[in-house]
Amino acid sequence: QVSLIESGGGLVQAGGSLRLSCAVSGHIFSSYRMAWFRQGPGKDREFVGVITWTDNNTNYADSVKGRFTLSRDNTKNTIYLQMNSLKPEDTAVYYCAARLSTSTPYDRSSTYPNWGQGTRVTVSS
């Protein structure tokens, strides 16, 4: 069982930055993929980015590529999502998710069995 706790959300003006954290506890497999998804008002949950637990292999949604950066601190068992140049359309609840690395697409939320409670990000125009 893996526990995920997000933090760092808040209200920010367009063009600003936020850093989200995902603290991970429990039985962590070295092959885990750690992902961020988000769900905006009236929208489906969508993939933001993913990083593997043991290396810096990352992938991002096109909508955030070049603005968002994933990183990890294995000593703190924490994943970070640095969000720069925020836009109003980035407004959403952001969720951290974890799963074993498999051949299934990493951008499908249904393939992740472990989720945090979410942290809300609001970007004002």
N, C-alpha and C positions, 0 to 999 in steps of 0.2 A: 504494500500500500504506500502510495506517495501522496504527500500533502503539499499543496501549492498555495502560497499566500502572496497576493499582489499588493503593491503599494505605489504611491507616487503620483496618483492622478490628481486632477484639480482643474481650476479655471485659468486659462491663459489667452492672451490676445493673439490674433493671427500674426504669424511671423515669429512667434515665440518658441520656446523649447520646454520640454519636460523630459524627465527620465523616470521610467517605470522600473520597478524591481519585482522580481518573482523569487521568493525564498522557498527553497525546496527542502523537504525533510522526508525521512522514510528510506525505503530501500531503493537506492538509485543505481540503475544499471549503467555501465559505461557506454552502452550503445543507445542510450536514450536520445530521442529528439525532443527538444524543448521549443515550443512554438508559442507565438502570440496570435490571437484572433481578436476581432473586434465586432461589436454589434451596435450600429447606429440606430437612431430613432426610426422605427418603422422599417428597418432593413433586416436582411438575413445576416447571420454571423459570417464574417469573411476572414480569410487568411491574411495575416500581416507579414509574418516572417518566421523563420525556423533556424535553429542552431543545434548542432550536435554537441553532446555533453563533453566529449573528450577531444574535440579539435575545433577549429574555427570555421568549419564549413557552414556557410549561411546561404539562405535564399530568401528573397523578398517578393512581395506583391509589387506589380508594376506601379501601383498607385503611391507607394511609399519609397520606392527605390531612389537612392540618392539623398533622401531626407532622414530616413530612420536607420539606426544601426544597432545590431544585436551584439552583445558581448556576454561573457560569463566570468565568474570568479569561483572557481571550484573550491577554494579554501573557505569561502563563505556559503557555498551551495546556493548561489544566487545568479539569476539571469537578469540582464538589464536590457531595456529597450530605450535607447536614446532617440528622442523625437525632436527634430529641428524643422524650422520653416513650417510650422504647423498651420493648417488651413481649417476653416470652419467645417469642411467635409470630413475632417479627422475626428470630429466629435462622436464619441461612442463610449461604450463600456468595453474596456480592454481585458481580455482573459488570457491567462497563462495556461498552457496545456502540455502534457507530457505523454510520451508513448515510446515503446521500443522501436528501433529502426527496422523497418521492413520494406518490402518492395512496393507497398501501397503508397499512393501519392501523399506527400506530406502536407498538402494544402487542404485536405478534406477533414473537417472538424469531427465527422463521425468516426474517424479512425483513432481518435484520442480518448482513452478511458479515464484520464486523470485531468481534473480541471480545478482552477482556483475560483474564488468567489467573484472576481472581477474588480476593477477599479475604474472609476468614471473620469473621462477626460472631456472637457468642454472648451472649445476654441471659439472665442467671440470675434466677430468681424469688426 
